Amino acid sequence: MIGCETVYRPHTDWRPGSARKADKMIEPSMDRSNARGVARIIVPIVIAALAVSPAIACAQDAPDGGDGFLFHKPNYSFVFRGGYSLASASSDVFTIQEQQLTIGPRGFDALSLGTDFIVNVGKRVDLGFTLEGTTRGHSSEYRDWTEGPDSLPIRQKTTLSTFAFSTNLRYNLRDRGRAISNFAWIPSNYVPYVGVGVGILNYELGQKGDFVDTSTAAITTDQLYSQGWAGMAQLFTGFTYSLSAKYSLVSEARYTLSTAKLNGDYSDLGRIDLSGLSLNVGTSIRF
């Protein structure tokens, strides 16, 4: 990183150039493409969906009433959700980049995807197993430095992605539904819930492009990287709204608390804050 007594490591093939202080701030440019991070999140989630699909297919073969009731009480549900994650981004690695590069305070917010396999273990208690992740790619330029007499921008791209597995307990504030005699079960229209979870989280942080050594004004081309694992805890709340006997709309807010030790090219910057609030909507199927 640059500043705060931290200098990027030199690159063996760097080409010397001249950099000078910019006369004005350079506006940020956005690059939303991050195919590697997206694939890293989507592939495990798709695999999880395929793993439970035989059980769902068997459940679909069981007859239902067709008018808002099932002929059996469901014991499981499968949720697929997507949304947006608001990053806490309170550690030094984020502060330095916001100060020196055209990455704003919300520059590390990210798209999020998740899937949950939920087992009913009590009248109102559920046990859940969750896979989820976030990804973000951001193109930037130096705020205060340009290259050469033509004041060319000095560009780089920063990517941050996370992938997590957790187990959780969920308490439904209303009954999921009610049985009518021994032959029909009717889901509740609206079921709010709260929950807690613990798990493990993997992160990847990388930067690729041109960087300025502020002590010499030399420009180097480099690729910086850090990757690691950390524990995590979660609090969440949301609700399900029944669309039919089998399907529901899910809306959820989930706060993740996690920090990890930086390594590789960022090892001098201590820990990275991976906490944040994600807002999600999705669908649930009972079986």
N, C-alpha and C positions, 0 to 999 in steps of 0.2 A: 504493500500500500504506500501511498505518498503522504507525507506530512506526519505529524505527531511522532517525529524521530524515527519513522519507518520508511525504508526505501525498498522499491521493488528489486528483486534479484536480477543481476545482469543476464542478458541473453547472448549466447556465444556468436550468433550471426547478426547481431544488430548493426544497423547502418547509421553512422553519425549524421546528425542533422542539427539545425539551429532552431531553437524554440525561443519565443519571446512572450512577454506578458500581453494578454489580449486587452484591447481598449474597452471592450464591452462583453457582457455575458453572452454566451452562445446558447441559443434556444435548443432544447432537447429534441432529438428525433427518436421515434418509437419503432421498434422492430418486434412484432408479435410472434414471429416464427421461432419455435423451439421444439423441433420435431423429436429430438432425442428425449427431452424431458417428458413430452406428451406420451411417447411410446412407452417410456419407463413406468408411467402411471397406468396407462390404459391396458397394457398387456396383462399384468397380474389380475386386474379387475375383471377382464374378459374371461381369463382362465377360471376365476372363482365363479363367475356366472355359469360357465359351461359345466363346472363340477357339480353344481346343485341343480342344473336343468333336468337331469333324469328324475330326481325326486319331485320337481315341480310338474313334469309331464305326467308322472303317475298320479299326482294329486289332481291334475286337470281331468284325468280319465274318470275320476269319481264324479257321480252326478251331483248337480246342485239344483236348487229350486228354481233358478232363473228369475226370481222376483225378489231379490234382496236377501236370500237366506241360503245356507248350506245344509246338507244332510249329515254333516259331521262337524265337530268343534275343531278348528285348525290349531295345530301345535307349533307351527313354524311360520316364519315370513322371511322374504328376501327383498331387500331394498337397494335400489340404484338411485344415487343422487348426484347432483352437480351444483356448483355455485361459485362463490367468490370468497377469497380469504384475505382478510385485512391484517397485514403483518405488524407485529409490535416493533420490530427492527430497532431495538434500543441499544444494541451493543456497538462497540467502537468501529467494527468493520463497516457498518452501515453509515455511521456518523461521518467517517472520513470520506466515503464515496459521495454522500450528499453534499459535503462541503466542496470537494474538488471536481466532481463530475456533474453533468447535467442530469442527475437523478434526483427527483423531488422527494418530499416526505412520504409519499404513497408509492414510490417507485418499486417497492418490493411486494406490493399486493399481487395476488396471483389467482388464476383460475384453479378450482379445486374439483376433484372427482372422488367419489367414495361408494363403497358397497358394504352392506351389513347383512349378516345371516343371524336371525334372531330366533331363539328358542324360548317358548313359554314355560317358565319353571314354577310359577305360582299364579294365584288368582289375578294379581296385578303386576307381577314381577317377571321381567324378561332378562335372559342372558344373551348378550350380543358378541359377535366376532366381526371386526371391522378392518377393511383395507381401504386406505385413502391416501391421496397425494395432492401436491400442488406443483405448479411449474410457472416460471416467468423468465422471459428473455427481454433485455432492455439495451438498446443501442444508446451510446452517450458520447459526449465530447468534453474536453476540459473546459471549465468555466473561465479560467484566467490565463490559459496558455494557448498560443497558436504556433504554427510551424512556418518558418521562412519569411521572406519579405512580403509574400502575398497573403500572409495571415491565414493559412489553411488550417482548418480544424484538425485536432488530434483526436482520433476516434478509437473506440473500443466497444466491445459488447460484453455485458454481464448476464450470466444465467444463474438461477437458483431454483433447485427442485428438491422436493422432499417426498418420501414414501414411508408410510407408517402402518404397523399392525397393532391392534389393541383389542382387549377384551373389556366388556363393560356390563354394568347392571343398570337396568332401566325400570323405573317405577311409573306405571300408568295411573294417572289421577282419576280415571274413570274405568269401569269395567270394559273390557274389549267388546263384549257383546252379551247376549243372553240366549239360553236354550229354551226352545218351545217343545215341551214333551221330550221324548227320546229321539226325535227324528228331524229336528230342525234347529239351526243355530243362526241367529240374526246379529250381524255386527253393529256396534254402536256407530252412529254417524260421525261423532267427533270425540277423539281421545287425546287429551294433552298428556305429556309425560316429561319427566326429568331423569337425569342419569349421570353416572360417573364412570370413568374408565382409566385403565393404565396400559402401557404398551411400550414399544420401541420404535424409534424413528431414524431413518437414514436421510442424510442431506448430501447434496453436491453443489458446490459453489465454484464458479469458474469465470475467468475474464480472458478475453482474447483481443489483441489489438496493439496500439501504440501507447507508450507511457513515458512520462517526463521524469527525469532525475532532477529534482528541484535544486540540488546543490550545484549541478554543473550545467543545467539546461539542455542536457543531451536527451535525445529521443531514442527509446529502444522498442523493438517489436518483440512481444512476449506472449506467452499463454500461461496463466496462473490457475491453480487448482487446489481445492481442499475437499475432502470427503470423509464422512465418519458416521458413527452411530451414537444415539443418546436415548436415555429413558424419557418418557413423556407421561403426563397426566391430563385428563380431559374432564370438563364439565359440559353438559349439554341439556338443552330443553327444546321441545317442539310439539307438534301435534300431527295426528293422522286424521284425514277426512275421507270417509268411505265413498268411493265412486260406484261400487257394485259389491256383490257378496265377496268377491275375491280380491278386488283391486282398491287401493287407497292412494290418495295424494298425501305426500309427506312434506312438511316444512320444518326446518330445524336450524338452530343456532348452536354452534359447538366451539368452545374455547379450549385451545391446546396450550399447555405450559411445558416448555422444553428449552434447554440450552445444551450446546455441544462444544467440545474443544476443537478449535481450529488447528489444522496441521498443514503440511506442505508449504506452499508459498505464503500462507497467512498465519503461520505458527506464532509470530510475534504479537498477534493481536488478541490473544487470550481466547475468549469463548464467543460463539455466535448465538444470538437470540433467535430461536425458532418458534417462539410463541405467536399466537394470533387468534383472531376470531373469524370463523368461516360461517357464511350464511348460505344455506342449501335448500333446494327443492328437489323432489323426486317422486318416484312411484314405489309402492309396496304391493307384493302379492302374497296372499295367505295360502297355505297348503298344509 
